[in-house]
Amino acid sequence: MKTIRLLGVWVCLLLGLAIANLALRTPPPLPANAPADQFSAGRAMADVRAIGRKPHPIGSNEIVRVRDHLLSRVNGLGLEVLVRPGEGVREAAKWSPRSVAVGAVQNIVATLPGADRDAPAVLVMSHYDTVHNSPGAADDSAGMAAALEIARALKAGPTPARDVIFLFTDGEEPGLLGAEAFFARDPLREHVGVVVNMEARGDAGRAAMFQTGSDSGDLVRLYAGAAHQPTANSLAAAVYARMPNDTDFTHALRKGLPGLNFAFIDDQLAYHTPLATPEHLNQGSLQNLGDQALPAVRALAMGAALPSKSPDLIYSDVLARVLVAYPVNIGWAILAAAGVLILFTGFRALRGKAVNFVEILRGIAGFLLLSAGAILALHLAGRLIGIVDQQRYYAMLGQFNLLLPGAGILLIGVCLTTLILQARGGGRIWISLVGLAAGGACSLVGGFDPIGLGLGVAVVVLAWLSLGKGVGVFGAWLGALLVVLGLAVTVQALLPGGSVMLAWPLLAASLAAALVMAVGGTRDRRVAWVLTLAVALIAIAVVAQLGAWGAWTFAGVGLQEPAVLAAFAILAAPALLPLAFDFAAYRWAPVFAGVAVAAGIGLLAYAGLGDGGPARPQLAEASHLADLSTGTAWRVSPQPRLDPWSRVVLSDNDAKPVRQAYPPLYREPVWMAPTAVLPVERPVLSIDRAGDRLLVRAVPTAGAEVLTLRLRPSIDLSQPRLNGRPIALPTQAGEWTSLSYHAPDPNGVTLSFTARPAGKVDVAVIEIRDGWPRGVSAIPAKPAGLMGSGYSDKTIVLDRGALSWPAYVEAAPE
């Protein structure tokens, strides 16, 4: 028993985290000769390799090749194929109220006919464009390849009950343009009854069903019963619905369509970067995506009717093996059961004088201290790592495999230290000093941080409320359970889908506490061993489930705020608490906890100071800017810091790069250095007035991928139109308004506004073209530790114009 007292908490932690790691692993990819009715990543990879060879943004020459490949494949599958040209619009957002994106899109629609052609169809959606500097093997070649493999598997089986439409959208990356064009204006949208979308934000990890529409209870039940090794939880869906992130699925939701949105999100260093090659893609991630999406699509396609709208459920996978889903009232029942167990434990403990009310109150304060300390530790780590821009963000993505274990080990050390102090008493003064120092240190990077300082003050207050005198295990345990119960009830009331991550660990820990109180104190060693084993198994199960949830959540948002991982440590603490209190009795327990804290800090520091390399390259960007209005040329880099390669490229003819703004192209300072003026084609820009309408027209040159018009009027303009059609494009006197047209019409783009008062307008036309201009001096190859981003290695052409006009006077009637 002594060994268990010393090592029990560590054994449970290691076993639980090991099980969590196994649950996060992707399945082996099935080979190309797998049975025809199964999804095979081996077969799908042939399409990934064909599609994801090079970057293929909307409007590029390379996307024409990808489009031809898609058309050839769906025709070869015998599907009904249509190319649906249209115009997609991304309206101005709150953070950029006068910036609109438009694109000439060519969506591809391929239909597998069903027995009832009039029944609402299943729409399987993915996008076939990429960002400018990424081949996009994951985002979204994997989604397209999965869709083609799903189509093949369905075609090999019986005729579905309804049509299955495969929509490959164009222009997703610049603003969901293809999806907007389809769901807003394509008549075929009226035939759609449910949507399954496939995406990626990285090129590894398990695929998760992370978003549904509202009132999707029956749809989630269908997914739970059909998907192989499902990964999903209602908290992710509830939180994602409140985040600004969007996918093509967003436009389906805006039309009130139900659906399932899938993505894998690990190894995000390959997200929107040149690293996203077919060779780098984890084929197990592709297999896992298909293993979940194909059965769901098949169940929807073969069903006599699509799932009807029904109240949303609370749901989660259990270690990626099975999905448990239940109504909100069952969620309340789970919390009620946990509450009854906690009351039973408290009643028996108070009656048996194992605890008193003061100890329970101090236990509450102690658990709040543990929570505040855990959050503060990782919040400080995030502040000191200092992810203040995209360049730093991608540098830290390269260190992800150090950041996650470093954060986890630090949390273990901080939580165990707090529990040891609770059990032994003392430590008020030095904990207060550490808390204030950590809270103040949060303001060392990024300016004053009220959150960090507030957490530091909270640590001080809670230390004086909870420490100074030892608390028994039941005082600490009941305090922890009551805090989590209060949080769970609050979340259940305000955000029911989010309660799953609190209710399950709470119920398990409450059950363990009730078992100990009901059976504890026995002199029968066999019963004691069984009880200890039961508590340990419960702790292992809780750590495993929370570890899997926590790792997935940290992959999604952990770099922006590492403290998110603290929530999972806090929720695991009640199940581990009796084992931790046993460990606290060991003489050298503080040393072990201190070593964990030091090891976590060391890993995080090493990750924060780490450099890139061939396996985890960092971002670099250098482009040629030709300003035809001034007859000058520049080499530019918008990245905040110049790497050696970019500095060499920008220092053409020994020019020294300097940071400066260059409106209207760059409103914030960028690195710029003059370079030789080279001949480039000039886009046509004309500004005119016809009656009371201001006309701004631009005709792109051949090969332009993006054409942007920026205008700054001296008066507010009204009634904007794009190529004669109304468009929401707000203007403001004295401020720049921007319209970016992707894959612009060779015949040109015309913006018009009503402008009756006298005024003036400054206009700039900006073109993005692939590659450096002809005649450029040799550009050195990027070293293995760098990868291009944004508009790197492209030519930017800028021209300007202006027009003044008198007030419009309407002609008097004759």
Residue, then its C-alpha position, 0 to 999 in steps of 0.5 A: m500500500k505504501t508504494i501505491r500511496l507514493l506512486g499512485v497519482w503518477v501511475c494514473l497520470l501516465l496510464g491515462l495520458a498514454i490511453a489518451n495518446l492512443a485515442l488520438r492516433t489515426p488509423p492505418p490507411l487502407p490500401a488501394n485494393a481494399p473492398a469496393d464498399q470501403f473508404s481507402a486512403g490508398r485510392a484517395m491518395a492518387d487524387v491528392r497527388a494529382i491535385g496537390r502538386k502545386p499551389h492552385p489559387i483561384g484565377s491561376n493557370e494551375i487551377v485550370r489543370v486541377r479543374d480539368h482533373l476533377l472533370s475527368r474524374v467525375n466523368g469517369l465515375g459516370l456522374e452527371v457533371l455541370v460546371r456552374p460559373g458564377e460570381g461570389v461575394r465576401e461582404a465587408a466584415k466588422w474588422s474591415p468595414r470597407s473591404v469587399a472580395v469578389g470572384a468569378v468562380q467556376n463551381i463543379v457539380a457532379t450528381l450521383p442519381g438516386a431512385d427518387r430524383d425529387a427527394p431532397a438531396v445529400l450535398v457533399m462539399s469540398h473546395y478545390d482552390t488553395v492559397h497562393n503559396s501552398p499546394g494544399a494537399a490537406d486544405d483541401s485536396a484531401g477533402m476533394a479526394a475524400a469526396l471522389e472516393i465517397a462517390r466511387a464507393l457509393k457508385a459501387g453499391p446499390t442505387p441511393a434513395r436520393d441524389v447525392i450531389f458532389l459540390f467542388t467550390d471555387g474561391e473558398e480561400p479568399g472568402l468562401l466565394g464559390a459557396e456564397a455563389f452556390f447557396a445565394r444564387d444557384p437554383l440547384r441549392e433548392h434541391v439540397g436537403v443536408v450538407v456534409n462538408m470536409e475541410a482541413r487546418g493542418d495535415a495530420g490528426r484525427a478528423a473531427m465532426f466539429q460543427t452542425g446546424s441548429d436543431s440537429g439532434d436526429l442528424v447527430r444520432l445518425y452520425a453516432g450510429a453510422a460513423h466508424q471511430p467518431t470524433a466529436n463533442s458538443l462543446a466544440a460545436a457550441v464554441y465554434a458557432r460563436m467564433p469568427n472562423d468560417t468555412d463553406f459550411t457557413h453559407a449552408l447554415r445561413k440558408g437553414l440547411p442541416g449538416l455535418n462539418f469535418a476537419f483534421i487540425d494537427d500539424q498546422l505548420a502545413y496550414h496554408t504553407p508550402l509544406a502542405t505536400p502530398e508526401h507530408l500529408n498523414q494518410g491516416s488522417l485522410q482514412n479517418l476522415g473517410d471512415q466517418a464521412l462515408p458511412a454518414v453520407r451512405a446512411l443519409a443517401m440510403g434512408a427513406a427520409l432525411p433526419s428531421k429537425s429535432p432539439d440539439l443534443i449533448y454529445s461526445d466521443v469516448l476515446a474516439r471509439v463510440l459517440v454518446a449523445y443524449p438530450v439536455n434533460i439527461g444532462w441535468a440528470i447527470l448533474a443531479a446524480a453527481g449532486v446526490l453523490i456529493l451530498f451523500t459524501g458530505f453527509r457521511a463525512l460530516r457525521g463521521k467527523a472526517v470533515n467540518f464545514v470550515e474545512i470544506l470552505r477552505g477546500i473550496a478556496g484551495f481548489l480555486l487557488l489550484s485553478a487560478g495558479a494553473i491558469l496563471a502559469l500557462h497564461l504567463a507562458g503564453r505571454l512570454i512566448g509572445i505570439v504577436d504576429q503570424q511570423r511568430y505564430y508559425a515559428m511556434l507551430g514548429q515547436f508544437n510537439l514541445l509546447l504541448p508536453g511542456a504545458g502539460i508537465l507544468l500543469i501537473g507540477v503546479c497542481l500537485t504543488t498546490l495540493i501538497l500545500q493544502a495537505r500540509g499547510g503553510g506556504r502562504i507567504w512564498i505562494s503570494l510572492v510567486g503569484l504577484a511576481a507571475g501576475g506582474a510578469c504577464s505585463l513584460v511582453g505585449g503591454f499591461d495585462p490586467i488578466g495576468l495581474g488579476l490572476g496574481v491577486a487572486v492567487v494571493v487572496l486564495a492562498w491566505l484563505s486556504l493555506g496556513k493549516g493543513v486540510g484533510v482529504f475530504g475537505a479538499w475533495l468536497g471543496a473541489l467537487l462543489v466548485v466543479l458542480g457549480l461550474a457544471v450547473t452554470v454551463q449546463a444552463l447557459l451553454p448546454g452543449g459545453s456541459v459534457m466536458l464538466a459533467w462526465p469527469l464530475l460524475a466519475a469523481s463524485l462516484a469515487a468519493a461516495l465509494v470511499m466514504a461508503v466503504g473506506g475505513t475497512r480493516d479488510r485488506r482485500v476490500a481496501w485493495v479493491l477500493t483503491l483499484a476502483v479509485a485508480l481506474i476512475a482516475i485513469a479513465v478521467v485523465a484519458q478522456l480529458g487528455a484526449w479532449g485537451a490535446w485536441t483543444f490545445a491544437g485548435v486554440g492553445l498557441q493563442e492562449p495556452a491557459v485553455l489547457a488548464a481547464f482540463a487539468i482543473l477538471a481532472a483534479p477531483a478524480l486524482l485528488p485522493l491519490a495526490f493527497d496520499f502522495a503529499a504524505y511522502r517526504w520528498a513529494p515537494v521535490f517531485a512536484g518542483v521537478a515537474v514545474a522546472a521541467g515544464i518551464g524548461l520545455l516551454a522555454y526551449a520551445g519559445l527560443g527554438d529556431g526552425g529547420p528543414a522539418r519545421p521551416q519558418l515563414a518568409e516573403a519577398s515580392h516585386l512591386a512595380d509602381l507605374s504611377t511614380g515610375t519606381a520599383w521596390r522589393v517588399s516584405p510585409q513580414p515583421r522581421l527579415d530573415p537572412w534570405s529575405r534581407v538578401v533578396l530585398s538588398d538588390n544592388d546593395a539597397k538597404p531595406v527600411r520599414q515604411a508605409y506605402p498607402p494605399l497598398y500598405r497602410e502599415p509599415v513593411w520592409m521596402a528597398p528600391t530595385a531596378v525598374l523592369p518592364v511590366e504590362r499596365p492594367v487599364l484604369s479609367i475614371d469618369r462621370a456620367g450624369d450623377r454616376l461616378l464610374v471607375r473601370a479597370v481592365p486586367t492584363a493577361g495572367a492577373e490572378v487578383l485585381t484590386l480597386r481602392l478608392r478614397p472619395s472626398i465625399d460619401l458615395s452611395q448606391p454602389r454597383l459592380n458591373g451594373r449590379p448592386i453591391a454592399l460596398p460602404t464608402q466614407a469620405g477621406e477613407w480608403t475603400s477596397l474591392s478585390y476581384h479574384a479571377p477577374d473578367p478579362n473584359g474588366v471590372t466596373l464600379s459605379f456610385t452616385a455622387r451628386p455633390a462636388g468632390k474628388v476621388d483618388v483611385a489605385v488599381i493593384e494587380i497580383r501576378d504569379g512569379w517575378p517579372r521578366g528580366v529580374s536579377a537572379i533570386p537565390a533559392k530559399p534555404a530548407g529552413l524557410m517557406g514562402s507565404g502570402y504573395s511571396d515570389k509574385t509581382i505586384v503592379l500598382d497604378r493610380g488615378a484621380l478625378s475631380w467633378p463639380a456638383y451635379v445639377e439636374a437639367a430643368p424640364e423643358 
